[in-house]
Amino acid sequence: MKKSFSEWIEFLYGPFFKVIGFFYRVYTANRARAESLKANELVSSFIKFITVAIMLGWFLVWYFAPEESETSLIDAVKQSIGLDSPSDQ
């Protein structure tokens, strides 16, 4: 039994494209949900408020931290965003 070229392509690459299609459908569904949430004024203002509150909280932690802890906080933030590697210390 000899398979045609298109059957071989479907056999070899079909699952890959099905998985990609699945993730694309999940991504577009989530984007649609996020857009509908952002369109709601109450939810949008709540998200903005939480974002500002978290930023203010971290600013207060940094502002009231003792001098010896301040440098370790800055180093931890740099390391978490990839600006500084732990081997450089």
N, C-alpha and C positions, 0 to 999 in steps of 0.2 A: 504494500500500500504506500503510495507516494503522495506526500503532501505538497500542495502548491506553495508558492512563495508567500502569498498573502496569509495562508494558514500558519506558516512558520513565524511570520512577523507577529500575528495575533497571539500565537503560543508563547513567543519569547518576550514580547513587549506589552502585551495586553494587560497583564496584572499591574505593571508599572503605571500605565495611563489610567487604569481604573482607580488606583490609589491616589494619584494626582487629582483626578476628577472628584473623588470623595473629599479630599482636603479643600479643594476649591469651593465645593458646594457648602461645606461647613464655614469656610472663611466668609463667603458672600452672605450666608444667613446671619452670622455674627455681626458683620458690618451693617446689615440692615437693622438688626436689633439695636446696635449702638447708635445709629443715626436716628432711630425713632426715640430713643432715650434722650439724646441730645436735643431733639426738637421739643421735648416737653420742658417747659420753662422751669418748673419746680425741681425736676431732677437735675437739670443743667446748673441751676444756682446751687443746689446741694453739693454737687461734685466740685464746683468752684470753691465753695466754702470749705469743704474738707481739705482741698489742696492748699488753700491759704493757711488753714489752721495747722496743717502738718509742717508747712514751711516756717510758720511763726514758732511752732514748738521746737523745731530743730535750731532756729536762730536763738531762742532763749536758752537751750541747752548749751550752745556754743558760747553765748555771751556770759552766762553765769558759771561756766566751767573754770576750775582753778587753772592757773598758768601751766602746771605740769601736765594736766589732762588735755589742755587745748591742743598741744602739738600732737598728742596721740590721736585725738579726734580727727584732726586734719589729715594725718597720715592714714587713718582708717578709711576716710572718705576717698582719698587719692587712690588707695589700693583697691577699693571697691569699684571705682570707675575705670581702673586700668591705667592710671597715670604713673603709678609707682609700683614696682614689683617688690615682694617681700625680701628678695635677696639683696636689694640695694641698701637695706638698713644696716 
